[in-house]
Each structure stands twice: as C-alpha cells, then as structure tokens.
C-alpha cells in the first residue's frame, strides 16, 4: 500500500519497505531520464553513494528502453583523506553497484589527487 500527500509543491510517497521504495524511485527516475533522452543528445546524472540507494540502483539496472550510451554518470561526494583505492570511497561503492553494470557514455568520479 502506498500513501501520498503534498507538502507545498512536493509530492510525498510513503511506501511499505525499502525494496518497493527503491523500485518506485528507479521507475520515476527512469521515466524522467527517458523523457530527457527524447530531447537531448546526452544526459548527465549524478548518483548518490549510500546504502540508502542500493535498492534504487538495483532496480534502475533492470529498467528497459534507456540508452545508457548517451548517459554521463557522476557521483556527488567523496572522502578527502582516503586513497582512491580504498573500498570505503564513494566512487568504489558506485563502481561496484552501478557503474560496472551499465554501459554509460562516460563515468566521472572524484579522485583525491
């Protein structure tokens, strides 16, 4: 069961669990991405790297009819003091869960050099 309500201009969805929430977020993001790809040669998408995004990323990988070869993937933040090879780096988190699984046009990560 999904509950919805509005707060000012924000539509709020309340879903029963993380898996359903992740699928709903992936479907909404994929729909928006498909729309942008109809009008633009390429699209930039910034991905958050956090355990709270795992269900969304897993569902997004299975979305159909997205030309990932026209999508530039970026991530939004990073640890400063860790070496680039550290497994805790957000870029490595995304690389394992998303970047290796889709044929993006390009992938831009933040290094510490």
OpenMM code with the backbone's topology and positions (N, CA, C; nanometers):
from openmm import Vec3, app, unit

residues = "UNK UNK UNK UNK UNK UNK UNK UNK UNK UNK UNK UNK UNK UNK UNK UNK UNK UNK UNK UNK UNK UNK UNK UNK UNK UNK UNK UNK UNK UNK UNK UNK UNK UNK UNK UNK UNK UNK UNK UNK UNK UNK UNK UNK UNK UNK UNK UNK UNK UNK UNK UNK UNK UNK UNK UNK UNK UNK UNK UNK UNK UNK UNK UNK UNK UNK UNK UNK UNK UNK UNK UNK UNK UNK UNK UNK UNK UNK UNK UNK UNK UNK UNK UNK UNK UNK UNK UNK UNK UNK UNK UNK UNK UNK UNK UNK UNK UNK UNK UNK UNK UNK UNK UNK UNK UNK UNK UNK UNK UNK UNK UNK UNK".split()
positions = [
    Vec3(0.0841, -0.1177, 0.0000),
    Vec3(0.0000, 0.0000, 0.0000),
    Vec3(0.0890, 0.1246, 0.0000),
    Vec3(0.0533, 0.2194, -0.0854),
    Vec3(0.1287, 0.3430, -0.0941),
    Vec3(0.0394, 0.4587, -0.0506),
    Vec3(0.0941, 0.5425, 0.0348),
    Vec3(0.0244, 0.6638, 0.0756),
    Vec3(0.0945, 0.7825, 0.0118),
    Vec3(0.0167, 0.8813, -0.0294),
    Vec3(0.0757, 1.0026, -0.0854),
    Vec3(0.0094, 1.1246, -0.0242),
    Vec3(0.0862, 1.2315, -0.0166),
    Vec3(0.0307, 1.3617, 0.0187),
    Vec3(0.1263, 1.4693, -0.0305),
    Vec3(0.0788, 1.5924, -0.0306),
    Vec3(0.1612, 1.7033, -0.0785),
    Vec3(0.2002, 1.7932, 0.0366),
    Vec3(0.3232, 1.8404, 0.0304),
    Vec3(0.3735, 1.9420, 0.1221),
    Vec3(0.4221, 2.0549, 0.0319),
    Vec3(0.3502, 2.1642, 0.0320),
    Vec3(0.3768, 2.2730, -0.0624),
    Vec3(0.3738, 2.2146, -0.2037),
    Vec3(0.4827, 2.2229, -0.2783),
    Vec3(0.4872, 2.1681, -0.4145),
    Vec3(0.5483, 2.0287, -0.4213),
    Vec3(0.5821, 1.9732, -0.3065),
    Vec3(0.6483, 1.8433, -0.3012),
    Vec3(0.5460, 1.7320, -0.2826),
    Vec3(0.5474, 1.6348, -0.3746),
    Vec3(0.4617, 1.5182, -0.3596),
    Vec3(0.5388, 1.4139, -0.2789),
    Vec3(0.4810, 1.3681, -0.1681),
    Vec3(0.5468, 1.2752, -0.0759),
    Vec3(0.4826, 1.1374, -0.0896),
    Vec3(0.5667, 1.0351, -0.1035),
    Vec3(0.5195, 0.8972, -0.1131),
    Vec3(0.5659, 0.8218, 0.0107),
    Vec3(0.4759, 0.7484, 0.0711),
    Vec3(0.5088, 0.6638, 0.1857),
    Vec3(0.4844, 0.5202, 0.1417),
    Vec3(0.5921, 0.4424, 0.1396),
    Vec3(0.5859, 0.3063, 0.0886),
    Vec3(0.6182, 0.2075, 0.1998),
    Vec3(0.5731, 0.0823, 0.1865),
    Vec3(0.5841, -0.0121, 0.2976),
    Vec3(0.7240, -0.0628, 0.3304),
    Vec3(0.8165, -0.0618, 0.2313),
    Vec3(0.9510, -0.1118, 0.2606),
    Vec3(1.0528, -0.0559, 0.1620),
    Vec3(1.1790, -0.0808, 0.1905),
    Vec3(1.2888, -0.0261, 0.1093),
    Vec3(1.2886, -0.0792, -0.0338),
    Vec3(1.2579, -0.2066, -0.0512),
    Vec3(1.2591, -0.2636, -0.1857),
    Vec3(1.1554, -0.1960, -0.2745),
    Vec3(1.0354, -0.1816, -0.2242),
    Vec3(0.9296, -0.1162, -0.3011),
    Vec3(0.9643, 0.0306, -0.3247),
    Vec3(1.0182, 0.0950, -0.2235),
    Vec3(1.0585, 0.2345, -0.2373),
    Vec3(1.1679, 0.2482, -0.3440),
    Vec3(1.2667, 0.1590, -0.3420),
    Vec3(1.3736, 0.1633, -0.4411),
    Vec3(1.3220, 0.1435, -0.5824),
    Vec3(1.2295, 0.0496, -0.6001),
    Vec3(1.1707, 0.0264, -0.7324),
    Vec3(1.0929, 0.1483, -0.7797),
    Vec3(1.0167, 0.2084, -0.6901),
    Vec3(0.9395, 0.3277, -0.7266),
    Vec3(1.0320, 0.4426, -0.7651),
    Vec3(1.1387, 0.4606, -0.6906),
    Vec3(1.2350, 0.5669, -0.7219),
    Vec3(1.3030, 0.5399, -0.8559),
    Vec3(1.3400, 0.4154, -0.8812),
    Vec3(1.4040, 0.3802, -1.0080),
    Vec3(1.3083, 0.4030, -1.1245),
    Vec3(1.1823, 0.3657, -1.1078),
    Vec3(1.0843, 0.3856, -1.2143),
    Vec3(1.0633, 0.5338, -1.2428),
    Vec3(1.0551, 0.6145, -1.1384),
    Vec3(1.0367, 0.7589, -1.1565),
    Vec3(1.1594, 0.8205, -1.2236),
    Vec3(1.2774, 0.7821, -1.1778),
    Vec3(1.4000, 0.8339, -1.2379),
    Vec3(1.4149, 0.7907, -1.3826),
    Vec3(1.3835, 0.6651, -1.4108),
    Vec3(1.3935, 0.6132, -1.5472),
    Vec3(1.2958, 0.6843, -1.6401),
    Vec3(1.1765, 0.7100, -1.5919),
    Vec3(1.0769, 0.7817, -1.6728),
    Vec3(1.1285, 0.9212, -1.7082),
    Vec3(1.1831, 0.9902, -1.6106),
    Vec3(1.2371, 1.1243, -1.6340),
    Vec3(1.3563, 1.1177, -1.7304),
    Vec3(1.4420, 1.0205, -1.7109),
    Vec3(1.5590, 1.0038, -1.7969),
    Vec3(1.5180, 0.9752, -1.9411),
    Vec3(1.4192, 0.8897, -1.9603),
    Vec3(1.3708, 0.8610, -2.0960),
    Vec3(1.3188, 0.9876, -2.1630),
    Vec3(1.2464, 1.0699, -2.0857),
    Vec3(1.1957, 1.1961, -2.1394),
    Vec3(1.3078, 1.2893, -2.1814),
    Vec3(1.4107, 1.3006, -2.0987),
    Vec3(1.5249, 1.3859, -2.1328),
    Vec3(1.5976, 1.3346, -2.2567),
    Vec3(1.6105, 1.2034, -2.2681),
    Vec3(1.6813, 1.1454, -2.3822),
    Vec3(1.6049, 1.1637, -2.5132),
    Vec3(1.4760, 1.1935, -2.5056),
    Vec3(1.3991, 1.2229, -2.6273),
    Vec3(1.4342, 1.3603, -2.6835),
    Vec3(1.4828, 1.4497, -2.5983),
    Vec3(1.5069, 1.5877, -2.6407),
    Vec3(1.6536, 1.6297, -2.6361),
    Vec3(1.7413, 1.5454, -2.5820),
    Vec3(1.8826, 1.5797, -2.5678),
    Vec3(1.9697, 1.4672, -2.6223),
    Vec3(2.0840, 1.5051, -2.6775),
    Vec3(2.1776, 1.4042, -2.7285),
    Vec3(2.2402, 1.3226, -2.6168),
    Vec3(2.2663, 1.3881, -2.5045),
    Vec3(2.3209, 1.3180, -2.3884),
    Vec3(2.2676, 1.3824, -2.2613),
    Vec3(2.2727, 1.3056, -2.1534),
    Vec3(2.2184, 1.3493, -2.0245),
    Vec3(2.3220, 1.3196, -1.9167),
    Vec3(2.3377, 1.4119, -1.8229),
    Vec3(2.4250, 1.3922, -1.7073),
    Vec3(2.3405, 1.3516, -1.5876),
    Vec3(2.3826, 1.2482, -1.5175),
    Vec3(2.3118, 1.2023, -1.3981),
    Vec3(2.4122, 1.1922, -1.2835),
    Vec3(2.3796, 1.2555, -1.1718),
    Vec3(2.4631, 1.2486, -1.0522),
    Vec3(2.4017, 1.1450, -0.9586),
    Vec3(2.4803, 1.0466, -0.9188),
    Vec3(2.4324, 0.9401, -0.8314),
    Vec3(2.4868, 0.9580, -0.6903),
    Vec3(2.4002, 0.9368, -0.5931),
    Vec3(2.4411, 0.9378, -0.4526),
    Vec3(2.4959, 0.8002, -0.4169),
    Vec3(2.5993, 0.7986, -0.3362),
    Vec3(2.6621, 0.6733, -0.2945),
    Vec3(2.6333, 0.6514, -0.1473),
    Vec3(2.5333, 0.5681, -0.1215),
    Vec3(2.4966, 0.5393, 0.0172),
    Vec3(2.4146, 0.4115, 0.0202),
    Vec3(2.4196, 0.3378, 0.1295),
    Vec3(2.3366, 0.2181, 0.1402),
    Vec3(2.1878, 0.2461, 0.1171),
    Vec3(2.1430, 0.3664, 0.1458),
    Vec3(2.0021, 0.4004, 0.1238),
    Vec3(1.9648, 0.3995, -0.0242),
    Vec3(2.0633, 0.3971, -0.1132),
    Vec3(2.0369, 0.3994, -0.2574),
    Vec3(2.0475, 0.2616, -0.3231),
    Vec3(2.0849, 0.1602, -0.2484),
    Vec3(2.1115, 0.0290, -0.3082),
    Vec3(1.9905, -0.0307, -0.3789),
    Vec3(1.8741, -0.0229, -0.3185),
    Vec3(1.7541, -0.0798, -0.3805),
    Vec3(1.7185, -0.0050, -0.5089),
    Vec3(1.7350, 0.1261, -0.5076),
    Vec3(1.7064, 0.2055, -0.6270),
    Vec3(1.8026, 0.1681, -0.7393),
    Vec3(1.9316, 0.1576, -0.7089),
    Vec3(2.0298, 0.1229, -0.8123),
    Vec3(2.0039, -0.0164, -0.8684),
    Vec3(1.9721, -0.1110, -0.7821),
    Vec3(1.9441, -0.2475, -0.8276),
    Vec3(1.8244, -0.2496, -0.9220),
    Vec3(1.7230, -0.1711, -0.8921),
    Vec3(1.6048, -0.1652, -0.9781),
    Vec3(1.6338, -0.0868, -1.1059),
    Vec3(1.7118, 0.0185, -1.0970),
    Vec3(1.7428, 0.1007, -1.2144),
    Vec3(1.8168, 0.0199, -1.3206),
    Vec3(1.9033, -0.0688, -1.2786),
    Vec3(1.9785, -0.1536, -1.3715),
    Vec3(1.8840, -0.2351, -1.4590),
    Vec3(1.7674, -0.2709, -1.4058),
    Vec3(1.6718, -0.3541, -1.4789),
    Vec3(1.5702, -0.2751, -1.5599),
    Vec3(1.5760, -0.1426, -1.5536),
    Vec3(1.4833, -0.0613, -1.6330),
    Vec3(1.5172, -0.0762, -1.7815),
    Vec3(1.4143, -0.0858, -1.8640),
    Vec3(1.4334, -0.1060, -2.0073),
    Vec3(1.4200, 0.0253, -2.0835),
    Vec3(1.4631, 0.0215, -2.2080),
    Vec3(1.4473, 0.1338, -2.3013),
    Vec3(1.5170, 0.2612, -2.2568),
    Vec3(1.6340, 0.2469, -2.1958),
    Vec3(1.7184, 0.3619, -2.1642),
    Vec3(1.8481, 0.3435, -2.2420),
    Vec3(1.8834, 0.4431, -2.3218),
    Vec3(2.0069, 0.4378, -2.3990),
    Vec3(2.1212, 0.4855, -2.3102),
    Vec3(2.1754, 0.3940, -2.2308),
    Vec3(2.2809, 0.4284, -2.1356),
    Vec3(2.4052, 0.4820, -2.2048),
    Vec3(2.4221, 0.4518, -2.3317),
    Vec3(2.5346, 0.5027, -2.4074),
    Vec3(2.5284, 0.6528, -2.4314),
    Vec3(2.4186, 0.7154, -2.3929),
    Vec3(2.4039, 0.8614, -2.4028),
    Vec3(2.3980, 0.9267, -2.2651),
    Vec3(2.4280, 0.8497, -2.1614),
    Vec3(2.4201, 0.8999, -2.0238),
    Vec3(2.5605, 0.9108, -1.9648),
    Vec3(2.5929, 1.0286, -1.9141),
    Vec3(2.7178, 1.0518, -1.8414),
    Vec3(2.6890, 1.0360, -1.6927),
    Vec3(2.7608, 0.9477, -1.6270),
    Vec3(2.7396, 0.9205, -1.4845),
    Vec3(2.8424, 0.9956, -1.4007),
    Vec3(2.7954, 1.0566, -1.2925),
    Vec3(2.8823, 1.1284, -1.1997),
    Vec3(2.8435, 1.0904, -1.0579),
    Vec3(2.9339, 1.1142, -0.9635),
    Vec3(2.8956, 1.0980, -0.8232),
    Vec3(2.9212, 1.2276, -0.7504),
    Vec3(2.8519, 1.2473, -0.6382),
    Vec3(2.8434, 1.3817, -0.5804),
    Vec3(2.9401, 1.4138, -0.4683),
    Vec3(2.9993, 1.3163, -0.4051),
    Vec3(3.0877, 1.3494, -0.2933),
    Vec3(3.1895, 1.2382, -0.2714),
    Vec3(3.2866, 1.2668, -0.1864),
    Vec3(3.3939, 1.1710, -0.1639),
    Vec3(3.4616, 1.2002, -0.0307),
    Vec3(3.5290, 1.1020, 0.0225),
    Vec3(3.6130, 1.1235, 0.1401),
    Vec3(3.7439, 1.1887, 0.0958),
    Vec3(3.7943, 1.2790, 0.1732),
    Vec3(3.9163, 1.3510, 0.1367),
    Vec3(4.0415, 1.2720, 0.1711),
    Vec3(4.0484, 1.2123, 0.2875),
    Vec3(4.1735, 1.1540, 0.3368),
    Vec3(4.1997, 1.0105, 0.2904),
    Vec3(4.1044, 0.9466, 0.2264),
    Vec3(4.1236, 0.8075, 0.1847),
    Vec3(4.1884, 0.7992, 0.0471),
    Vec3(4.2747, 0.7003, 0.0254),
    Vec3(4.3289, 0.6819, -0.1091),
    Vec3(4.2183, 0.6388, -0.2054),
    Vec3(4.2378, 0.6672, -0.3329),
    Vec3(4.1360, 0.6338, -0.4330),
    Vec3(4.1012, 0.4854, -0.4341),
    Vec3(4.1945, 0.3998, -0.3970),
    Vec3(4.1709, 0.2552, -0.3996),
    Vec3(4.0957, 0.2035, -0.2767),
    Vec3(4.0728, 0.2872, -0.1787),
    Vec3(4.0063, 0.2429, -0.0551),
    Vec3(3.8638, 0.1961, -0.0849),
    Vec3(3.8240, 0.0808, -0.0322),
    Vec3(3.6886, 0.0314, -0.0583),
    Vec3(3.5795, 0.1231, -0.0031),
    Vec3(3.6135, 0.2084, 0.0928),
    Vec3(3.5151, 0.2994, 0.1513),
    Vec3(3.4849, 0.4190, 0.0601),
    Vec3(3.5662, 0.4419, -0.0417),
    Vec3(3.5435, 0.5553, -0.1311),
    Vec3(3.4070, 0.5423, -0.1980),
    Vec3(3.3353, 0.6524, -0.2043),
    Vec3(3.2036, 0.6515, -0.2673),
    Vec3(3.2120, 0.6125, -0.4146),
    Vec3(3.3193, 0.6523, -0.4824),
    Vec3(3.3340, 0.6144, -0.6233),
    Vec3(3.3436, 0.4626, -0.6374),
    Vec3(3.4101, 0.3957, -0.5445),
    Vec3(3.4187, 0.2494, -0.5486),
    Vec3(3.2842, 0.1855, -0.5169),
    Vec3(3.2107, 0.2430, -0.4241),
    Vec3(3.0754, 0.1967, -0.3914),
    Vec3(2.9896, 0.1965, -0.5183),
    Vec3(2.9918, 0.3083, -0.5916),
    Vec3(2.9114, 0.3192, -0.7132),
    Vec3(2.9662, 0.2318, -0.8255),
    Vec3(3.0948, 0.2217, -0.8355),
    Vec3(3.1552, 0.1389, -0.9400),
    Vec3(3.1066, -0.0055, -0.9256),
    Vec3(3.1073, -0.0580, -0.8053),
    Vec3(3.0665, -0.1966, -0.7807),
    Vec3(2.9173, -0.2163, -0.8036),
    Vec3(2.8358, -0.1253, -0.7566),
    Vec3(2.6908, -0.1438, -0.7582),
    Vec3(2.6216, -0.0938, -0.8838),
    Vec3(2.6871, -0.0041, -0.9592),
    Vec3(2.6167, 0.0567, -1.0720),
    Vec3(2.7045, 0.0763, -1.1952),
    Vec3(2.8162, 0.1428, -1.1811),
    Vec3(2.8952, 0.1843, -1.2967),
    Vec3(2.9439, 0.0672, -1.3811),
    Vec3(2.9774, -0.0456, -1.3198),
    Vec3(3.0233, -0.1640, -1.3946),
    Vec3(2.9081, -0.2385, -1.4618),
    Vec3(2.7863, -0.2076, -1.4227),
    Vec3(2.6718, -0.2865, -1.4676),
    Vec3(2.5942, -0.2242, -1.5830),
    Vec3(2.6250, -0.0988, -1.6169),
    Vec3(2.5549, -0.0313, -1.7256),
    Vec3(2.6570, 0.0313, -1.8202),
    Vec3(2.6256, 0.0347, -1.9502),
    Vec3(2.7207, 0.0882, -2.0488),
    Vec3(2.7097, 0.2407, -2.0640),
    Vec3(2.7458, 0.3143, -1.9603),
    Vec3(2.7376, 0.4601, -1.9645),
    Vec3(2.8264, 0.5169, -2.0755),
    Vec3(2.7887, 0.6336, -2.1253),
    Vec3(2.8720, 0.7061, -2.2223),
    Vec3(3.0053, 0.7410, -2.1582),
    Vec3(2.9983, 0.7927, -2.0351),
    Vec3(3.1193, 0.8245, -1.9595),
    Vec3(3.0876, 0.8167, -1.8108),
    Vec3(3.1927, 0.7992, -1.7328),
    Vec3(3.1799, 0.7938, -1.5867),
    Vec3(3.2830, 0.8896, -1.5294),
    Vec3(3.2366, 0.9816, -1.4469),
    Vec3(3.3250, 1.0818, -1.3873),
    Vec3(3.3230, 1.0657, -1.2357),
    Vec3(3.4373, 1.0311, -1.1810),
    Vec3(3.4485, 1.0160, -1.0365),
    Vec3(3.5478, 1.1181, -0.9829),
    Vec3(3.5381, 1.1445, -0.8543),
    Vec3(3.6288, 1.2388, -0.7889),
    Vec3(3.7458, 1.1626, -0.7298),
    Vec3(3.8649, 1.2058, -0.7637),
    Vec3(3.9841, 1.1481, -0.7036),
    Vec3(4.0359, 1.2401, -0.5950),
    Vec3(4.1340, 1.1948, -0.5235),
    Vec3(4.1910, 1.2743, -0.4142),
    Vec3(4.3251, 1.3368, -0.4500),
    Vec3(4.3681, 1.3226, -0.5736),
    Vec3(4.4953, 1.3824, -0.6123),
    Vec3(4.4783, 1.5305, -0.6383),
] * unit.nanometer
topology = app.Topology()
chain = topology.addChain("A")
for resn in residues:
    res = topology.addResidue(resn, chain)
    for name in ("N", "CA", "C"):
        topology.addAtom(name, app.Element.getBySymbol(name[0]), res)
